[in-house]
Amino acid sequence: MLPQGKLIAIGGAEDKGTDLEKGEIFRNNLNFFELGILSKITEEAGGINANIEIITTASTIPYEVGENYLDAFSKIGCTNVGVMHIRNREDTNNEKYLERIKVCDVVMFSGGNQLRLTAIYGGTEFLKIIKERYQSQKGFIVAGTSAGAMAMSNTMIYEGNATKAHLKGEVKITTGLAFMDNVIFDSHFEKRGRFGRLAQAVAANPGCIGIGLGEDTGMMITDGNKMEAIGSGLVMIIDGHEIKHSNIADIPDGNPISVENIKVHFCQKGNGFLVNERSFILEASEGSLIEHKVEVE
C-alpha cells in the first residue's frame, strides 16, 4: 500500500545544533530557512489553521529552536503550533505528547544530531503512531529539516567529514526512522561540500537513491515515490543503480574509493524525480508530470 501522507525533507539552515564534523555548537547561528518553505508546508496541511507540532529532540538548544519556529510560523499567520521538547526515551511515553501526535496535521523534526532521533524514537509507540498516520491518513505531513530530514530514510548518514569523504570508512551509516526505503538524504549539501559523502554512501548502498538537499531547499514526496523540489536552491540526485565498477568492498578503510558510472541529476524548484522508476521530472507540480526516462540496461 502506498503511503497516503507526505514527506517534506528540507536541507536546513536554521538550527546548526551540534556540528558533527567539528564538534562545535553554534549558538548564535539560528538563521531560519526562508518562510517560503514554511508557507508551503502550511499550504499542504490545509492552511494557517493547521495543527503543527515541532519536535526539537535533535537539537542541543531546543528551547531557542522552539521559540524560533513559533516566531517563524506566526509570521505567516499560524497560531495552532506546538513544541515538544522530548529529550529521552522516557519522554516519548508522555500521554499528553501521544495524544497531541494523534490529532496534529504536521509533525516537524528540527535540525541538530540525527543520531539523537534514532536513539530516542527507535521502537517507541510515539514513532509507531506517526508512521501509521503517514501510511494511512491522506493529508498528514511528516517534515524535517537538516538532521530531521536525514533521519527520514531507512539508510541514514550519521557522521562523515566532508574533506575525507573520498576515503573508505569516513562516512558512517546506520538505520534511520525509516519513513522511506531506498533513499539516503544528506543536508546543507552545497554549503558544506557533501557530494563525496553522499556519493560514498550510495556507492556502498547502490540500491538507494542519494538526495542531497541544499539550504532553503527541500523535496516534497508523495506516494513514497514522487519527489518535487521546493525552495530557492538545489537538490542533487545521485543514482548508483548502474555502477559498473566499485572498489569499496575490497579496499581497507582509509583508502580512496573508485566508482564508475554513477549518475547525477540537478533539480531546481519544480523539477522532481520518481524514485522507483529512476526518472527525472521536468515539471513535478500537481497535475503536471513531464518525465525524462532513464534507460535501464
C-alpha positions in Angstrom: 0.0 0.0 0.0 1.3 3.4 -0.9 1.7 6.0 1.9 -1.2 8.3 2.0 0.7 11.1 3.7 3.5 13.3 2.5 7.2 13.7 3.5 8.9 17.1 3.3 12.6 16.8 3.6 14.4 20.2 3.9 18.2 20.9 3.6 18.3 23.0 6.7 19.9 26.3 7.7 18.1 27.2 10.8 19.4 25.0 13.6 23.1 24.3 13.4 22.9 22.4 16.7 26.0 20.2 17.1 28.2 20.2 14.0 29.3 16.6 13.8 32.3 17.4 11.7 33.8 20.0 14.1 32.3 19.2 17.4 31.2 22.8 17.9 27.9 24.3 18.9 26.9 27.4 17.0 24.5 29.1 19.5 24.2 32.3 17.6 23.5 30.9 14.2 19.8 30.2 14.2 19.0 31.8 10.8 15.8 30.2 9.7 15.3 28.9 6.2 13.1 31.1 4.1 9.5 31.4 5.1 8.5 30.2 1.6 9.1 26.6 2.7 7.2 27.0 5.9 4.4 28.5 3.8 4.5 25.5 1.5 4.2 23.1 4.5 1.3 25.2 5.8 -0.4 25.2 2.4 -0.1 21.4 2.0 -1.5 20.9 5.5 -4.7 22.9 4.7 -3.8 26.5 5.6 -2.9 28.7 8.5 -5.3 26.9 10.9 -3.3 23.6 10.6 -2.3 21.9 13.8 1.6 21.8 13.6 3.8 20.1 16.2 7.6 20.9 16.3 9.9 18.2 17.8 13.2 19.7 18.9 14.8 16.4 20.1 17.8 16.5 17.6 18.9 20.0 18.9 21.2 20.8 21.7 19.5 24.1 22.1 15.8 23.0 22.0 14.2 26.0 23.7 15.8 28.5 21.4 14.9 26.4 18.4 11.3 26.0 19.5 10.9 29.8 20.0 12.4 30.5 16.6 9.9 28.1 15.0 6.9 29.6 16.9 8.1 33.1 15.7 8.5 32.0 12.1 5.2 30.3 11.8 3.5 33.2 13.5 4.8 35.5 10.7 2.8 33.6 8.2 -0.3 33.6 10.4 -0.1 30.2 12.0 -1.2 30.1 15.7 -2.0 26.4 16.2 1.6 25.4 16.6 3.1 23.4 19.5 6.6 22.4 20.5 7.6 19.1 22.1 10.9 19.1 23.9 11.4 15.4 24.0 14.9 14.7 25.4 14.9 11.0 26.2 13.1 7.7 25.6 11.0 8.1 28.7 9.6 11.4 27.4 8.1 9.6 24.4 5.7 7.8 26.7 4.2 11.1 27.9 0.4 10.7 27.4 -0.1 14.3 26.5 2.5 14.1 23.7 1.0 10.8 22.4 -2.5 12.4 22.3 -1.1 15.5 20.5 0.7 13.4 17.9 -2.6 11.5 17.2 -4.5 14.7 16.2 -2.0 17.1 14.6 -1.8 17.8 10.8 2.0 18.2 10.7 4.9 16.7 12.6 8.2 18.6 12.0 11.6 17.4 13.3 14.1 20.1 13.8 17.8 20.0 13.0 20.7 19.0 15.2 22.0 15.5 15.5 20.1 12.8 13.6 21.5 10.0 15.8 19.6 11.5 18.7 16.4 11.0 16.7 17.1 7.3 16.0 18.4 6.5 19.5 15.4 8.2 21.2 12.5 7.2 18.9 13.5 3.8 17.5 10.9 1.2 18.6 8.7 3.6 20.5 4.9 3.9 20.5 5.4 7.6 19.6 7.2 6.7 16.3 4.7 3.9 15.6 1.8 6.4 15.7 3.5 8.8 13.4 4.3 6.0 10.9 0.8 4.6 11.0 -0.7 8.0 10.3 1.8 8.7 7.5 0.8 5.4 5.9 -2.9 5.7 6.3 -4.1 9.3 6.5 -4.3 11.5 3.4 -3.0 15.0 4.1 -0.8 14.1 7.1 2.7 15.5 6.8 6.0 14.5 8.3 8.5 17.2 7.7 12.1 17.5 8.8 15.0 19.9 8.4 18.7 19.1 8.4 19.0 16.2 10.9 15.3 15.8 10.8 15.4 15.2 7.0 18.4 12.9 7.2 16.7 10.6 9.7 13.6 10.1 7.4 15.2 7.3 5.4 15.8 3.7 6.3 19.5 4.2 5.5 20.9 7.2 7.3 24.3 9.0 7.3 25.1 9.9 10.9 28.6 11.2 10.6 31.2 12.0 8.0 33.8 14.6 7.5 33.3 16.1 4.0 37.0 16.7 3.4 37.8 13.0 3.9 34.6 11.5 2.3 36.6 10.1 -0.6 38.2 7.6 1.8 36.6 4.4 2.7 35.2 4.2 6.2 34.9 8.0 6.7 31.2 8.0 6.1 29.2 6.4 8.9 25.8 4.9 8.2 23.1 3.4 10.4 19.3 2.7 10.3 17.1 5.8 10.3 13.5 6.3 11.2 12.5 4.5 8.0 9.6 6.6 6.7 11.1 5.8 3.2 13.1 3.0 1.8 15.7 3.0 -1.0 16.9 6.6 -0.4 19.6 8.4 1.6 19.2 12.0 2.5 22.0 14.5 3.1 21.6 18.1 4.1 23.4 21.5 3.9 24.6 19.9 0.7 26.4 22.6 -1.2 27.3 24.8 1.7 29.3 22.0 3.5 30.6 20.3 0.3 29.0 17.0 0.9 28.9 15.5 -2.6 31.7 13.0 -1.8 30.0 12.0 1.4 26.7 11.1 -0.2 28.4 9.5 -3.2 30.3 7.1 -0.9 27.0 6.3 0.9 25.4 5.5 -2.4 28.4 3.5 -3.6 28.2 1.4 -0.5 24.4 1.1 -0.9 23.7 1.3 -4.7 20.1 0.2 -4.3 19.5 3.6 -2.7 19.0 7.0 -4.4 21.0 9.7 -2.8 19.2 13.0 -2.2 21.5 16.0 -1.5 19.4 18.9 -0.1 20.7 22.4 -0.4 19.8 25.0 2.3 16.5 26.7 1.9 15.5 23.8 -0.4 13.6 20.6 0.1 11.9 17.7 -1.5 8.2 17.1 -1.1 7.5 13.4 -1.5 4.1 11.8 -2.3 3.2 8.1 -2.6 6.6 7.3 -1.1 8.0 7.8 -4.6 7.3 11.1 -6.5 9.6 13.9 -5.4 9.2 17.6 -6.1 11.9 20.2 -5.4 10.7 23.2 -3.4 12.6 26.3 -2.2 15.2 28.5 -3.7 18.3 26.3 -4.0 19.5 23.0 -5.5 18.6 19.3 -4.8 21.1 16.9 -6.2 20.1 13.3 -7.0 22.9 10.6 -7.0 21.9 7.3 -8.6 24.1 4.3 -8.2 21.9 1.6 -9.8 24.1 1.4 -12.9 27.5 1.5 -11.2 29.9 -0.7 -13.3 33.0 -0.7 -11.1 33.4 -0.1 -7.4 36.3 -1.0 -5.2 34.6 -0.1 -2.0 34.1 -3.7 -0.8 37.7 -4.7 -1.4 39.9 -1.9 -0.1 41.0 -1.3 3.6 39.5 1.6 5.5 41.3 4.9 4.8 42.0 4.2 1.1 40.4 6.3 -1.7 37.3 4.8 -3.3 36.9 4.2 -7.0 33.5 4.2 -8.7 32.5 4.1 -12.3 29.2 5.3 -13.9 27.5 6.9 -11.0 24.7 9.2 -12.3 23.9 12.7 -11.1 20.8 14.9 -11.6 20.4 18.6 -10.6 16.9 19.7 -9.5 15.7 23.2 -9.1 12.2 24.3 -7.8 9.5 22.4 -9.7 11.8 19.7 -11.0 11.5 16.3 -9.4 12.3 12.6 -9.5 10.5 9.3 -9.4 12.4 7.0 -7.1 11.1 3.6 -8.2 11.3 4.5 -11.9 14.6 6.4 -11.5 13.2 9.1 -13.8 13.9 12.9 -13.7 10.8 15.1 -13.9 10.9 18.5 -15.6 7.6 19.6 -14.1 6.7 17.8 -10.9 3.9 20.0 -9.6 0.4 18.6 -9.0 -1.3 17.8 -12.3 1.9 18.0 -14.3 4.2 15.1 -15.0 6.8 15.5 -17.7 9.5 12.8 -17.4 12.9 12.2 -18.8 13.2 8.4 -18.6 16.4 6.8 -17.5 17.3 3.9 -19.9 17.9 0.7 -17.9 20.0 -2.0 -19.4 
